[in-house]
Amino acid sequence: MPKLALLVGSWVACAALNYTGTPYTDERVRGPQEVPGQVWLAYYDFGGPEVAYHVTDLELGNQGSCRLNDCHCGPNFTNCTGEYKNVFRYDEGVSTSYTKDLSNSGFCCDRFVEADGSTKQMPLDWLYVGWSNVTNWYRITVDVLESGLYGGSIMCTSDLGGTVSMDVDFESATGEIQVPSTHFWHNWTYMPDAFKVNLTKGRHVLTWHIDSNRDGSTGGNFNTAWVDFQMKTSTHSALFV
């Protein structure tokens, strides 16, 4: 094996070993999310900024949660109480909210846009990561239940359109993924098999990157609910073909 490949492989293994983030848990979520299945970005890892996530507007705090939704808080949004969906991760740096009906802080609603351009109401109370600026990233620890080639389908919005990408264990795994414009922050689209990725059985750290806006700007453009990983080819099955 070339020396460069050995060095890169050693760095990746070291980075994974030294990662101090931990899987998100609360009264509803227990341990790492599983693949195959939907991996929800709002359940990004514990660990704080520059470990579990990077956002360019950290000083603003979570711009969703209690700054947008109905909560009871002390000064500067401290000691907040309220419904689970309203107070969700209110004291962290990543902006989160949830899908709503016709009452959405002055916006129309969260709508799903069909392929023919027609719209329908999104399911309610889906948590998502929003206000995502270019260069933001979020890390999620997952347990992969079976080795193989997976297709990744994305549920997201993007007013302008742009690109995203994903790392596996701190190494680029998908390359650039093109996201079309949904023409509004609350118009949702489903991108089936937006990318494919080989995953081995066991625990892995996924890093979801916001790479670019289509018009070259850097401001918040993406809301992302989940990435659905489904098996395309099992490594185990391929051995016996």
C-alpha positions in Angstrom: 0.0 0.0 0.0 1.4 3.5 -0.9 2.8 5.5 2.1 0.3 8.3 1.5 -2.6 5.9 1.7 -1.2 4.6 5.0 -0.8 8.1 6.4 -4.3 9.1 5.4 -5.8 5.8 6.8 -3.9 6.3 10.0 -5.2 9.9 10.4 -8.8 8.9 9.8 -8.5 6.1 12.3 -6.9 8.5 14.8 -9.6 11.1 14.2 -12.3 8.6 14.8 -10.6 7.2 17.9 -10.1 10.7 19.4 -13.7 11.9 18.7 -15.2 13.0 22.0 -18.8 13.5 20.8 -21.5 11.1 22.1 -24.8 10.0 20.6 -27.8 12.1 21.5 -30.1 10.8 24.1 -33.1 12.1 26.0 -36.5 10.8 27.3 -37.5 9.9 23.8 -34.3 9.0 22.0 -32.1 6.2 23.2 -28.5 5.8 22.0 -27.3 6.0 18.4 -29.7 6.1 15.5 -29.6 2.9 13.4 -28.9 2.3 9.7 -30.9 1.1 7.7 -33.5 3.7 8.6 -34.0 7.4 8.9 -31.2 9.4 10.6 -32.7 12.7 11.9 -30.3 15.6 11.9 -31.9 17.2 14.9 -30.5 14.4 17.0 -26.9 15.4 16.2 -24.4 14.3 18.8 -23.6 15.8 22.1 -20.2 17.5 22.3 -20.7 21.1 21.5 -19.3 23.4 18.9 -16.3 22.3 16.8 -16.8 18.7 18.1 -20.4 17.7 17.3 -21.2 20.6 15.1 -19.9 23.8 13.4 -22.2 26.8 12.8 -21.2 30.2 11.6 -23.6 32.1 13.8 -22.9 30.5 17.1 -23.4 33.8 19.0 -27.0 33.8 18.0 -27.8 30.5 19.7 -30.6 28.3 18.6 -32.7 30.6 16.4 -35.7 28.2 16.4 -36.7 26.4 19.6 -37.7 29.0 22.3 -36.8 32.0 20.2 -39.4 31.0 17.7 -41.9 28.8 19.6 -44.0 29.1 22.7 -41.8 28.7 25.9 -41.4 30.1 29.3 -37.9 31.4 29.8 -35.7 33.4 32.1 -33.5 36.3 30.9 -31.7 35.7 27.6 -33.6 32.4 27.0 -32.3 30.6 30.1 -34.1 27.9 32.2 -36.8 27.5 29.5 -39.8 25.2 30.0 -42.5 24.1 27.6 -43.5 21.4 25.3 -40.8 19.0 24.1 -40.9 20.2 20.5 -40.7 23.9 21.6 -37.8 23.7 24.1 -35.9 21.1 22.1 -32.2 21.8 22.5 -32.9 25.5 23.1 -29.6 26.1 24.9 -27.4 24.8 22.1 -25.9 26.5 19.1 -27.6 24.6 16.3 -31.0 26.1 15.2 -33.9 23.6 15.3 -37.6 23.7 14.9 -40.4 21.5 13.7 -43.0 21.2 10.9 -46.2 23.1 11.4 -49.6 23.8 9.9 -51.0 27.1 8.7 -49.8 28.9 11.9 -46.1 29.2 11.4 -44.8 32.5 12.7 -46.1 34.6 9.8 -45.2 32.0 7.2 -47.8 29.9 5.4 -47.0 26.4 6.5 -44.7 23.5 5.9 -45.7 22.1 2.6 -44.5 19.1 0.6 -44.0 19.8 -3.1 -45.0 16.9 -5.4 -43.2 16.2 -8.6 -45.9 17.9 -10.6 -45.6 21.1 -8.5 -48.7 20.6 -6.4 -48.4 20.8 -2.6 -49.8 19.2 0.4 -49.4 19.7 4.2 -46.3 18.1 5.6 -46.6 15.8 8.6 -46.7 17.9 11.7 -44.1 18.1 14.5 -41.1 16.7 12.5 -38.0 18.1 14.1 -35.4 19.6 11.7 -32.1 21.5 11.7 -32.6 24.8 10.0 -31.1 28.2 9.3 -28.1 26.3 7.9 -25.4 28.5 6.6 -22.7 27.5 4.1 -19.8 25.7 5.9 -22.1 24.5 8.7 -21.7 20.8 9.6 -23.4 18.4 12.0 -22.2 15.0 13.3 -24.4 12.0 14.1 -23.2 8.7 15.5 -25.0 5.8 14.0 -25.0 2.0 14.4 -24.9 0.2 11.0 -26.6 -3.1 11.4 -25.4 -4.7 8.1 -22.5 -4.0 5.8 -23.3 -3.0 2.3 -24.0 -0.4 -0.3 -26.7 2.0 0.9 -28.8 4.6 -0.9 -29.4 7.8 0.9 -32.6 9.7 0.4 -33.0 13.3 1.8 -36.0 15.2 3.2 -35.1 18.9 3.1 -35.9 22.4 1.9 -33.7 24.8 0.1 -34.9 28.2 -1.0 -32.0 28.8 -3.4 -30.8 25.3 -4.1 -27.2 24.3 -3.5 -24.9 21.5 -2.5 -24.4 19.3 0.5 -22.1 16.3 1.2 -21.4 13.6 3.9 -18.3 12.2 5.5 -18.1 8.8 7.2 -15.7 8.6 10.0 -14.1 12.0 9.1 -13.5 11.0 5.5 -15.4 12.2 2.4 -17.9 9.6 1.3 -20.4 11.1 -1.1 -18.9 13.9 -2.9 -21.1 16.8 -3.9 -24.8 16.3 -3.7 -26.9 18.7 -5.8 -30.1 20.0 -4.0 -32.7 21.7 -6.2 -34.4 25.0 -5.2 -37.7 24.5 -3.5 -38.4 28.2 -3.8 -39.3 28.7 -0.2 -37.8 27.7 3.2 -40.9 25.8 4.1 -41.4 24.0 0.8 -40.1 20.4 1.4 -38.8 18.0 -1.2 -37.9 14.3 -1.0 -34.7 13.4 -2.9 -34.8 9.6 -3.4 -31.4 7.9 -3.7 -29.6 11.3 -3.7 -26.3 9.4 -3.1 -24.9 6.0 -2.5 -22.4 5.1 0.2 -20.6 1.9 1.3 -21.0 1.3 5.1 -19.6 -1.5 7.2 -21.4 -3.0 10.2 -20.7 -1.3 13.5 -20.6 2.2 14.9 -19.7 5.2 12.6 -19.7 9.0 12.8 -21.5 10.7 9.9 -20.8 14.4 9.2 -23.4 16.3 7.2 -22.0 19.4 5.4 -23.7 22.4 4.0 -21.4 23.2 1.1 -22.8 25.9 -1.1 -25.8 28.0 -2.1 -26.6 28.1 -5.8 -26.3 31.8 -6.0 -22.9 31.9 -4.3 -24.3 33.5 -1.1 -23.5 32.1 2.4 -26.6 32.7 4.4 -29.1 30.2 5.8 -30.8 28.4 2.9 -31.4 24.8 4.1 -33.7 23.0 6.5 -33.0 19.3 6.8 -35.2 16.7 8.6 -33.7 13.4 7.9 -31.6 11.2 5.6 -33.0 7.7 5.0 -30.5 5.0 4.4 -31.7 1.8 2.7 -29.7 -1.2 1.6 -29.0 -1.6 -2.1 -26.5 -4.4 -2.0 -25.6 -6.5 1.0 -21.8 -7.2 1.3 -22.7 -10.5 2.9 -25.1 -11.4 0.0 -22.5 -10.4 -2.6 -20.0 -12.9 -1.3 -22.3 -15.7 -2.3 -23.5 -14.6 -5.7 
